[in-house]
Amino acid sequence: MRPGLILLDEPTANLDPAGVLEVRDAVGRCLDKTGATLVVVEHRVSVWKDLVDRIVVLQPGSAAGSAASPATSAVLLDGPPDQVLAEARDMLIGAGVWVPGYVPATRRRVSAGSGDLLLAAEDLAVSRERPRRRGFRTIPPVPVQQGITALVRSGQALTVTGPNGAGKSTFALTLAGLLAPVAGKVSAAVELSEGAGIDPFKWKANQLISRIGTVFQEPEHQFVTGRVLDELMFGPRHLGHGEERVDELLERLRLTHLVDANPYTLSGGEKRRLSVATVLAAHPRVLVLDEPTFGQDANTWAELASFLSELLDAGTSVVSVTHDQEFSAVLGGAELRLGPASRGGARQEAGAA
């Protein structure tokens, strides 16, 4: 459209590393051809540092005051990138900005987990399509990936990686019992199923949420109430236990000041933290998280990664679909890499990360 002004709000948050560079380079080519002005809102500065002329750092919302009670300027810093990053590096790190070359400290794992098998995917084929009827025949969906084999063990992490569109989210939903396999099977071990049967897809809702908790790629897809506190209490109230964890989750994931807000009015990063918190409130044995760290500043990222590290040490299993290599390094465990989406029969194996 050859715009004169390009406004981008975290445009690469859910992209694989190659996709991040493709988007940045495409924006750069557009700027060269059109002379447009670029404004990009971003926690991770390094991607855009060489493409912008200024970095503007804003005060926290409450620090900037309001019309009724004015305070200091909302703009904390404004200057050339190298100058701002050099002169205010420590302050920016303290504020949670992803300064180039900086990775926040996180809690270290102290346990390798028991390794007890909880979930197994065997020769799995996955798709979001549904079977179609053609006359007297049922036409099965065309799988986006097939031949996937993976094991989920107590107290251990499994990271699912691969390019955008490879079927990572579809695999995660199938592993979590929310989509039916096209072929192959997902089986729950006795330790996880506890009488509910070995097929998670056949479990009832209250059987599922106490065993396998899923954080969707789009946070809005799992909100069911109109208030943050009610959202967090929803699972525990249906299970009849777990309400005592809500206050801890609000504090640890920095949501305390939002208890009365409507979940749909939160920022992208706040929605992501709330979606994670609502699943944790039910205290499931297995967590399936789709891009759990998108939209987070460095401080909230470190708190979330440390919290999940604690849960792993306590015996919870964590399956993460993510492009965040630093996050994967914190959790450790195995890596399952899916290749580009295909109709072939390539077998995918989970190996050590």
N, C-alpha and C positions, 0 to 999 in steps of 0.2 A: 504493500500500500504506500510505500515511500513516505512515511510520516516525518513531520518536522520535529516531533518530540516522542521519545520512546521511554515509557515507564515500565519497569520490570520489578516485580515483587518476588524475590527468591526464585528466579526462573529455572534454576537447575537443581532444586532440592531433592527430587526423586530420580535423578538421572544417573546412569552408570558413568564412570570416569570418561569414557570416550564421548558419550553424549554431552557431558558438561563442556568439553572443549569444542565440540561441534556447534553448540548453541553460542558460546562466547565468540567463536570465530565468525559465525554468521552475523552476529550483531556488529562485530567490528567491520565486516565488509559493507554492511548497510550504512554504518556511520561514514565510512570512506566515500561511498557513492553519493550520499544525500546531504552530508553535513549536518545531520540531525543532532539534537541534544539528547543525551542519555542520562536518565536517573534510574539507578538500580538500588533497591533495598535488599540488603544481604548481611547475614551473620558472618559468612566465610569470605574474608576480604581478598585472599590471595588470587582467586579466580579472575577478579575484575580489576585488580590493582593497576595493571599496565594498560588498561583501556580507559581509565577515567583520569580527569585532571584534578579533582578535588575529592576529599573524604570529609563528610559532614557527620559528626557524632552528636546524637541527641541525648538530652537528659532523660532519666526515667520519667514516666508520665506524671507521677505525683510531685516530682521535684520542680517541674516547670510551672506549677501553679495553675490557676484558672482565671477566667474573666472576673469572677467575684473576689478572688484572692490571688492577685498576681504575685509571681515570685521572680526568680532569675530567668534569663533567656532560655528558651528550649534548646538552643544550639550551644553545645558544650565546646566543640572544636570544629574548625572549618579551615582547611588548608590543603596544600599539595600532599599527595599520598605518602611519599617518602618522609616528608617533614612531620606529618601527624603521627605516623607509625613509629618514628624514631623518638620524638620528643615526649610522646604520651604512651609509650608501650606498656609500662607497668599499670597505668591507670586503665588502659583499654582491656588488659588482661583481667584486672580486678572486676571490670564491668561485664565480663563475659564475651567480649569480642574475640572472634577467631583470628587473632593476629598471625600473619604468615610465619610458619615455622614453630608455632606453639601448639602443644597438645596438653590439655589440663590433666593434672594428677588424678588418679582414681584409685579406689580400693583394690588391692591385689587379692586374687583368689588364694584361699588357704587350704582348699580341699579339692581333690580330683573327682569327687562324687563316687557313689557306690558302684555305678556302672550297671545297675539292674535294668534290664530291658523293660521299657514301658510301651513303646509304639514301634511298629515295623511296617515299612512300605516295601512291597515285593513286586518287582516287574510292573510298576505302576504306570498307567497311561491316564492323562488328565485332560479335561476340556471343560469350558464353561457352557458349551452347547448342550442341549437336551436331545434325547432320542426323538426322531421324527417318524411319523407313520406314513407309509406309502402303500395304499391298498391294504393287503393283509400282511405286509412286511413292516418290521421296525428297522429304521436306518440308524445305526449308532452314530454318535458324534465323532467328528474327526479330531483326534487328539492333538493338542499343541505340543505335548511332550509325551514320550513313552519309554518304557524300559528303565524306569527310575527305581533304584533300590536305596533305602536309607534306614538307619536305626536311630531311635531316640532313647537315651538312657538317663537314669536318675542322676541328678546333680551334674549333668554335662550339657554343653551347648552344641548346637548344630547350626552353622551359618549357611544359608542358601544364597548363592551369588550367581551372576550371569548377566548378559546384556538385557537392556529393556526389551520387553516383548517376548522373553524366552519362556514364559509360563511359570515364573517363580511364585507369583501370588496364587495362581490356579493350583499349583502343587501344594502350597501351604494350606489353602482352604480344603483341599481334598484330604490332606494329612490330618487336619483338625476335625474331620467328620462333618463338614458343611457342604461338601460336594461329593457326589457319588463317583467312584472311579469308572473310567471308560473300560479299563482292563486292569488285570492285576488286583491287588488287594492291600488294604490297610488293616492291620490287626493290633488290638490292644492286649497287652500281657495281663495276666490275672491280677498282678499287683495294682494295675491301673483300673481295670474294668470292674473288679470287685462285685461280680454278679450281674453286671449290666450287659454282658455279652461281649464278644471279641470285636464286633464291627462298630466303630464309633458313629458311622453314618446312620445307624439304626437306633442310637441312644435317644432318649427323650431330652428335652431342653434342660431340666434340672439335673439330669445325669451328666450331661455334657459340660455345663459351666463349672461344676465342681471338680472336673477331671482335666478338661482341655479348655483353656481360655484363649480366645483369638482376638487380636487387635488388627482391625481391617486397615487396608492401605488408605482408605478415605475415612477419617474419624467420624464424619457426620453419619455414615452408614450404620453406626452402632448406637447412636444416642436415641433414647426412648422416653426421656422426660424433659421438662422445661426448666430444670434447675440443677446446677452442678452438684449440690449436696444430695438431691434425690437420685441423680444419676449414679453416684457412688454407693448409695444405700440400696439400689434396686436389686442387685445380685444377692447381697447378704440377707435381705428381707425375704426373698424367695427361698433361700436355702435354710433360713432360720438360725444363721450364725454368721459371724464375721464382721458385725457392725463395729466391734472394738478396734478394727484396723483402719477405719475411715479417717479418724483424726491424724493418725500417723501418715497415711497416704497423702492427705491434704498438705501436711507440712513438708514431707520429703519431696514432693513433686511441685511444691510452690504454688498451690492452688487455694490456700486458706482464704485469701482476700477475695476469692471469686465464688464463694459458696452459694450466694443468692443469684448469681448471674445465669442467664440462659446459655446452655452449652453452645448454641449456634451463633452466639454473638462474640465468642472468644476469638483470639488471634489463632493463626494456624498452629503455632507452637504450643499454645495453651490447649487447643483441642486435642493435639497429639498426646500431651501429658495426661489429660483427662481420660482419653480412651484407654491408655495404658493403666491408669489408676482403677478404672471401673472393672477391668479384668482381674487385676491383682486383688481387689476387694473380695472376690469369691475364693481366693486362695487355691487355685487349681494346681494339680501336680505337674501339668505340662503347659507352658506358655508358647503360643505361636504368634509372633510379632512381625508385622509387615511394615518395614521402614520405621522402626520405633524412634529414631533420633532425628527425623526430618524437622526442620524449623526451629531447632534448639540452639540457644546461645551456648557458649562453652561451659558456663557454670551449670546450667540445667542439664546439659549433656553429661557432664561428669557425675552429677547427682543420680541421674537415671542409670547410667552404666554401673555406678557403685552399688546402687540398690539391687540391680539384677545380679551382680556378682555375689551379694549376700544371699539372695534367694537360691542361687546355684549351690553355694556352700551348704545351704540348709536342705538340699535334696531336690529342689525344683528343677525340671528340665526346661531349657529355653531354646526354641527354634526361631531364628531370626532371618527374615528376608531383608537384605541390606546391601547397599553399596559402600557403607561406611567402614573402611578398613581399620580405622583406629578403634571403633566400637567392637569389631570382631576380635581384635587383639586383646581387648580387656576381658572378654568372656572366654576366649580360648576355645578348645574343643575341636570338632571336626568341621570340614567344609564340604558342601555339596554344590558343585558348579554345574549349572545347566547351560548347554550350548544354545545357539540361536534356535528359535522355534522351528520345528521341522515336522515332517510327516514320516520320517524314517524311524528306525528301530534302535537308535544308539542307546546304549545302556549307561546310566549315570550312577556312579558310585560315590559314597561319602568317604572321604579320606581325611587324614589328620591335617589340621590347619597349620 
